[in-house]
Amino acid sequence: MTSSEARKTRTLVLHLAANPNPISIRLAPDAAADLESRLVQVVRNGHTHAVATVDGHEFVVNFAHVVAAHFA
């Protein structure tokens, strides 16, 4: 990954109810764009959602355990 590609990737930061340390997930650009517009709704409703990571894997998040989430 080049430095310009690294700047384009978005990191989803999750703060879980039972963990004092946030979890950071670097998302694929299309996954970040898809989730960004509805992140508030997904967290409020506690949906389980699979997100594509920048390295081509999937990460499944149960937003029912997420206290706060944001992009960095």
Secondary structure by P-SEA (a helix, b strand, c coil): ccaaaaaabbbbbbbcccccbbbbbbccaaaaaaacccaaaaaaaccbbbbbccccbbbbbccccccccccc
